[in-house]
Amino acid sequence: MAATSNRKLATISCPHCEQETMVSVPDEDVELEVRRYVALYGDYTTAVCPADHKFWVYFC
């Protein structure tokens, strides 16, 4: 993970096509859960891979 101001960057794989994508995370110790669909609750960020697939990354 690399630092950007107070947030970190993590590399994840798209759940649709497996292409790697960088996402901003609140802490390097957080566990990430990638989902194809948004859930009703939880802290998350929305990501888009190079193939334009939209998905959600939750912080556990």
Secondary structure by P-SEA (a helix, b strand, c coil): ccccccbbbbbbbcccccbbbbbbbccccbbbbbbcccccccbbbbbbcccccccccccc
